[in-house]
Amino acid sequence: MKITVKRILGIIGLLMAIGFGVFVYGGWQMFGDELKAIKSLKMIKDRVYTFEYRGDYGFKAFLEQGGSKTDAQMAEYIAGFLSKGYIMTGAQTPAGGCSTIASDALFCRNFDWNSKSHYAIIKTYPDDGYASISTTGFAFLGMGEDWHPIAGMDGMVALASIYVPLDGMNEKGLCVSDLIEIDGSTEVPDTDKADLTIVAAIRLVLDYAKDTEEAVKLLSEYDVFPSVNAAHHLAISDINNHNVVVEWKNGQMRVTETDIVTNHCLAEPLESTMTGESFRRFAKLTEMHSGFKTQEEGIQALKEASYEEETLWSVIYNKEELSSTIYFDRKWDEPLSFRIKD
C-alpha cells in the first residue's frame, strides 16, 4: 500500500502526543529547528504560504549519503530526516511551459503548469551554506493540488518543500530556475558520481554556489536525473550577468551561454511542431531583451511570454537588492515582495 508523505509525517504528531513528557524535556532539542520553522509558517494571501528555516535541514547529509536518483528515494530521505529516523517514505517534480530572461540586475521567470496548487515562498538559512529564497507548490510534494497545511503536523509536511524548489536566488545573487526541456533526453548514464534529482540540483546550487561558474562545477560532480519522465534544463544567472542553461543530452552535461531560456534544447536546437511554441516565446523575449533593465520592462517581458490559464506565477529576482517580486495567476497589480535578509 502506498503511504503518502502526509500520512507518514502525521505519525510524528502521534509519537509526540504519546510521549508528551519526553517531548517537553527532550523534544525541543530534537525537533527545535523544525518546530521554529513550522511556527513561522503562515498564509499571506489565498493559496500562498511563506516560512523560513534556520539551521540544519539535512541537505548536506543527503549529499554525503549519495543523494538519490528518484523523487521517491528523495522523499524517503526527507521523511526520515524530519522525523529523526522514526519514519521512512512520495515528491514529484512538475513539467510545463516556463520562460526565463536575465539582465545585469534582474532574473525573470514564468512558471507554467496545467493544474493549480497552494504555493510556498521559502527562506532558508542553512548552517553550512548560503541563505536563499525560493518558490514551489505544495502539490509537487505529491499531495494533490488542493493540499495545504491546516493543522496538526501538516506543518511538518510543508517543510519537505525545502527539497523541491522550482526557482530561487541566494544571498550571493545567484539565481536558478527549472524548465521542462521538450526535446531533451531522459537517459542518464549511471556513473560512480553521486546522484541528484533535478530539484535537489536546484537546492545544491542555491546552498553552495556563489556564482554561475561554481554552479556549473558543482552540477558536473553529480549524475542529475530527470523527474516525471521528462527532461529538464536549468537556467542559471549571477550578479556578474553570467547567464547559462545547463542541459543533459546524450549522456553529457552541456552548458550554453544564453540570457533567455524557454523549453527547447539550446545545445542542439531542433525546431518541430512539438517545440514550435517554445521557439515563438524565445523569439518574443529576444526581441524585448535589448534595453531590458528595469522592473517594468521585466514585467512586460513576462506578460508577453505568459499564458492566461497556465502561468501559475511570475517572479523577478533582483540580484543587486537580493529581493524577489512575485505575481500569482498573472495578477500584475497584486505583487508580493520579499528580501532574503529583511
DRENTOR-684781 format. One record per residue (C-alpha): x, y negated, z negated; residue in one letter. Coordinates in steps of 0.02 Angstrom, whole numbers. Example, Ala and Ser with C-alpha at 12.3 -4.5 7.8 and 13.67 -1.06 7.14 Angstrom:
2
       X       Y       Z  type
     615     225    -390     A
     684      53    -357     S
***
This chain:
342
       X       Y       Z  type
       0       0       0     M
      67    -170      48     K
      97    -282    -102     I
      98    -469     -68     T
     212    -599    -145     V
      61    -671    -236     K
      15    -506    -317     R
     194    -462    -359     I
     237    -628    -439     L
      70    -636    -526     G
     130    -490    -632     I
     260    -607    -704     I
     119    -700    -790     G
      56    -539    -865     L
     229    -495    -928     L
     243    -666   -1007     M
      72    -651   -1088     A
     109    -479   -1161     I
     274    -535   -1229     G
     224    -710   -1278     F
     326    -709   -1438     G
     480    -657   -1342     V
     443    -791   -1213     F
     434    -928   -1343     V
     607    -889   -1408     Y
     697    -824   -1254     G
     585    -852   -1102     G
     628   -1036   -1081     W
     812    -992   -1069     Q
     774    -854    -944     M
     646    -947    -836     F
     689   -1128    -880     G
     736   -1188    -705     D
     583   -1105    -630     E
     464   -1174    -760     L
     531   -1351    -740     K
     508   -1335    -552     A
     330   -1273    -573     I
     295   -1418    -691     K
     349   -1539    -552     S
     230   -1457    -426     L
      87   -1573    -381     K
     -36   -1605    -241     M
      -5   -1780    -171     I
    -143   -1776     -39     K
    -262   -1649      35     D
    -165   -1490      82     R
       4   -1571      40     V
     110   -1525    -111     Y
     281   -1576    -171     T
     401   -1508    -301     F
     585   -1513    -348     E
     701   -1376    -406     Y
     857   -1416    -507     R
     979   -1276    -545     G
    1010   -1103    -476     D
     876   -1033    -361     Y
     982    -883    -317     G
    1037    -928    -141     F
    1223    -907    -173     K
    1191    -735    -247     A
    1081    -696     -97     F
    1227    -735      19     L
    1350    -637     -88     E
    1243    -480     -83     Q
    1245    -487     108     G
    1090    -590     147     G
     953    -498     243     S
     906    -450     421     K
     718    -468     399     T
     591    -580     316     D
     528    -432     214     A
     702    -399     143     Q
     722    -582     101     M
     551    -585      16     A
     602    -436     -90     E
     758    -527    -147     Y
     662    -687    -186     I
     534    -596    -292     A
     671    -503    -383     G
     768    -662    -421     F
     619    -766    -476     L
     559    -625    -590     S
     736    -595    -654     K
     731    -415    -593     G
     563    -366    -667     Y
     477    -360    -500     I
     525    -318    -323     M
     425    -363    -147     T
     324    -508     105     G
     377    -700     204     A
     358    -740     384     Q
     426    -873     500     T
     312    -960     623     P
     332    -980     808     A
     260   -1125     905     G
     300   -1278    1009     G
     404   -1413     924     C
     520   -1552     982     S
     667   -1648     908     T
     754   -1807     960     I
     906   -1884     873     A
     994   -2052     873     S
    1128   -2136     767     D
    1022   -2153     611     A
     866   -2051     645     L
     818   -1870     671     F
     637   -1849     728     C
     540   -1687     735     R
     366   -1622     780     N
     314   -1456     708     F
     183   -1375     820     D
      89   -1219     768     W
     -81   -1147     812     N
    -152   -1125     637     S
    -164   -1228     479     K
     -76   -1215     312     S
     -55   -1303     148     H
     113   -1391     155     Y
     261   -1414      40     A
     389   -1553      36     I
     532   -1484     -67     I
     677   -1569    -152     K
     818   -1454    -208     T
     965   -1496    -317     Y
    1071   -1337    -323     P
    1210   -1313    -449     D
    1336   -1271    -313     D
    1276   -1361    -156     G
    1207   -1521     -82     Y
    1041   -1596    -132     A
     913   -1592       8     S
     733   -1623      58     I
     640   -1502     171     S
     467   -1463     239     T
     373   -1300     256     T
     200   -1222     243     G
     139   -1100     111     F
      57    -998     250     A
     231    -948     307     F
     257    -853     145     L
     135    -726     216     G
      -5    -788     104     M
    -129    -844     237     G
    -171   -1019     295     E
    -291   -1057     152     D
    -175   -1008       9     W
    -111   -1144    -107     H
     -59   -1148    -290     P
    -212   -1166    -402     I
    -175   -1097    -575     A
     -81    -968    -675     G
      78    -905    -592     M
      34    -973    -420     D
     173   -1098    -451     G
     300    -957    -454     M
     241    -902    -282     V
     258   -1081    -219     A
     441   -1084    -271     L
     478    -948    -141     A
     454   -1083      -8     S
     630   -1145     -52     I
     690    -999      56     Y
     576   -1044     203     V
     623   -1222     254     P
     574   -1265     433     L
     665   -1431     440     D
     763   -1538     320     G
     904   -1657     278     M
    1037   -1650     143     N
    1124   -1787      44     E
    1264   -1799     174     K
    1138   -1848     309     G
    1149   -1677     393     L
     982   -1631     474     C
     923   -1463     541     V
     761   -1402     620     S
     694   -1233     678     D
     613   -1222     850     L
     549   -1072     946     I
     653   -1029    1100     E
     533    -961    1230     I
     665    -889    1347     D
     786    -840    1209     G
     849    -670    1157     S
     792    -572    1004     T
     933    -446    1017     E
    1064    -470     882     V
    1223    -364     875     P
    1242    -286     704     D
    1423    -327     662     T
    1516    -323     497     D
    1462    -503     462     K
    1333    -538     328     A
    1153    -556     389     D
    1032    -702     383     L
     857    -734     447     T
     833    -896     541     I
     753    -987     393     V
     889    -928     275     A
    1012   -1001     401     A
     925   -1169     381     I
     944   -1159     191     R
    1127   -1113     216     L
    1158   -1270     320     V
    1062   -1385     201     L
    1151   -1320      46     D
    1330   -1306     110     Y
    1364   -1408     269     A
    1415   -1591     261     K
    1414   -1617     449     D
    1374   -1532     614     T
    1547   -1457     633     E
    1534   -1373     463     E
    1357   -1313     501     A
    1413   -1228     661     V
    1561   -1148     573     K
    1451   -1081     434     L
    1324   -1009     556     L
    1463    -922     654     S
    1505    -820     499     E
    1335    -731     499     Y
    1229    -621     610     D
    1071    -727     624     V
     913    -626     653     F
     750    -692     729     P
     580    -689     646     S
     405    -639     705     V
     481    -550     856     N
     525    -717     935     A
     689    -805     972     A
     729    -968     883     H
     858   -1104     903     H
     917   -1235     780     L
     933   -1422     815     A
    1069   -1499     706     I
    1115   -1683     686     S
    1232   -1776     569     D
    1271   -1953     513     I
    1404   -1967     648     N
    1272   -1938     782     N
    1347   -1769     825     H
    1194   -1678     890     N
    1189   -1497     948     V
    1074   -1350     975     V
    1132   -1179     913     V
    1063   -1030    1009     E
    1093    -843    1006     W
    1096    -770    1181     K
    1156    -600    1242     N
    1237    -563    1077     G
    1332    -727    1065     Q
    1306    -888     970     M
    1300   -1033    1093     R
    1320   -1217    1047     V
    1262   -1355    1165     T
    1285   -1541    1137     E
    1114   -1624    1153     T
    1010   -1762    1073     D
     846   -1678    1124     I
     780   -1502    1094     V
     612   -1427    1139     T
     576   -1242    1170     N
     683   -1181    1314     H
     861   -1118    1305     C
     986   -1257    1337     L
    1141   -1148    1353     A
    1062   -1058    1502     E
     905   -1155    1551     P
     780   -1056    1655     L
     629   -1155    1712     E
     475   -1049    1735     S
     288   -1055    1709     T
     322    -998    1531     M
     444   -1139    1493     T
     366   -1274    1604     G
     282   -1366    1460     E
     445   -1367    1363     S
     535   -1447    1511     F
     395   -1577    1525     R
     417   -1631    1344     R
     606   -1627    1362     F
     595   -1744    1513     A
     475   -1861    1424     K
     589   -1876    1273     L
     739   -1902    1386     T
     650   -2050    1467     E
     617   -2126    1296     M
     790   -2093    1224     H
     879   -2245    1297     S
     874   -2382    1167     G
     799   -2266    1037     F
     849   -2344     871     K
     701   -2396     763     T
     572   -2303     661     Q
     436   -2370     775     E
     524   -2300     928     E
     542   -2135     839     G
     356   -2130     803     I
     316   -2169     984     Q
     429   -2028    1043     A
     345   -1905     925     L
     173   -1963     984     K
     218   -1932    1165     E
     279   -1755    1129     A
     141   -1706    1007     S
     -18   -1604    1030     Y
    -189   -1660     973     E
    -234   -1494     891     E
     -69   -1405     858     E
      53   -1535     789     T
      44   -1498     603     L
     174   -1626     551     W
     293   -1754     623     S
     441   -1810     519     V
     575   -1943     538     I
     733   -1915     436     Y
     838   -2071     409     N
    1018   -2012     395     K
    1081   -2179     328     E
     947   -2209     197     E
     931   -2022     156     L
     743   -2037     168     S
     603   -1950     261     S
     438   -2014     326     T
     311   -1879     369     I
     143   -1885     458     Y
      24   -1737     445     F
    -102   -1694     582     D
     -50   -1844     690     R
    -120   -1967     563     K
       4   -2102     609     W
     -74   -2229     490     D
     -50   -2114     338     E
     138   -2095     315     P
     215   -2012     163     L
     389   -2071     118     S
     522   -1986      12     F
     705   -2003     -35     R
     822   -1862     -78     I
     876   -1956    -233     K
     744   -2076    -299     D
***
